[in-house]
Amino acid sequence: MALANRSLVTIDDLSNGEIEALFSLADEMSEKMNEQSGLCSGKVMASLFFEPSTRTRLSFETAMHRLGGSVITASDVGITSLAKGESIADMAKVVGSYVDIIVIRHPWEGAAKVVTDYAGVPVINAGDGGHQHPTQTLCDLYTIKKEKQTIKGLKIALWGDLKYGRTIHSLIFALAKFGANIIFCPTPGLEVPEHVLEKLTTEYGGEIERYETPDTVVKEVLLPLDAIYMTPSSPHQLAMMPNVNIKVELKAGVDALYVTRPQKERFTPAEEGQELKKRFPVVDKKLLKSKAFRKTLVMHPLPRVDELAVELDADPRSTYFKQAARGVPVRMALIALLLGVKEVVVSGEDDSFIRRIDYPPYRRDFGVKCPNPRCVSIQETETKYLKPEFKIVNREPLTLRCIYCEHGFEPKYVASSDWHEGRTATKKYHSAESHWAKKIRPENLIIFDSADTAEAHSFKPSHYVRVHPSGKKKMRKK
Ligand code: CP
């Protein structure tokens, strides 16, 4: 099967079969590393890194050199015309006219999608803000498969900054796609965003069990976990609990502990203060002395700061430097496939646990915008050509998901474009929670992020919105 001319923005852009086939090609390439130099001869890769990087950038550039191709690079927004106010779309069109493939890292969430939409050549997301880092996830999955032979049914604990860690977000979906169980061990205050958990349960079919306070089992395995994702017992079996009891299973052993550093560059000022006050346990030999960790792979996307003790480097359970080294063959395989210089056989059987849902789109260029301050769609240079665009992922409560950064949120007010009142002079808006609002067909929905926005567009409050003496709009009681 050819993956030529495709892009990789999120981990869901590749099926399980394609990922497995890519891993076979990476195996082949790593065995004969010095025999690949003719594959990309004459091809050029743009390596655009607008955030710091050691592993991703250098392993991509090494991969292209080993394939016999050339690399052009920009590693600082300040030395590109983005600093003069050029849009990402214009940059993508121009760079896409010079090269055969683009690798981009950017602090704005959704930036890689915009580059993909405008470049006209394959694009690889090398990390877009706190959104996703799909090629790190390929390295992580490849390492787990190499060390444990399978991913399905494993118990993988995710540790540290689960809120801003982009490697965490792509890995969560990938593990769910391959049928693993996930143990969430966040630093307090850096829990997995709700929109990630919501997508996990609606589209990957498993169940989440949350823990308010650590229970006995948790204490026994020394994991400060706050939730567990239990995978369905087989693909497409929505909400089917596994036959085994996950708590009992936990005592039997954790297959991998994936540690991440606090992503301080994305912290709000309040979180920075919190970070100084609250220290999370360091992963060291003492923490891993329980029987449950006897065969645990200790993983980390790196760079590490203080969260993972150096003493573990010599421990046979440590796997993080292997993860980094495997970045070269994995990225070689990916570049070769997207450039179409290699083809692979992909198993016809769809063994993915993912459930693809065709959510109704929501596209209007007024009324509501993505509330995520790091989303590409709300940045000044990009709003001239990017219109807000969402998927309606739920009606009760009304929930939108931004198509760029994938943040989910619940807007408060709605109206209908199908004017039941007959005249625009009587345009009314309603609380999104009201009985009336739920009846509006998706194609007629007009969504407002505040009552002020609705009124700025000449809509008046209906009986389903009333003004509270405090001055705040309040939903009328039914
Ligand atoms: N794992 C990872 O993305 O490392 P770099 O930031 O060094 O590329």
Boltz pocket constraint, residues with backbone or C-beta under 6 A from the ligand:
constraints:
  - pocket:
      binder: B
      contacts: [[A, 52], [A, 53], [A, 54], [A, 55], [A, 56], [A, 57], [A, 126], [A, 127], [A, 133], [A, 136], [A, 301], [A, 302], [A, 303]]
      max_distance: 6.0
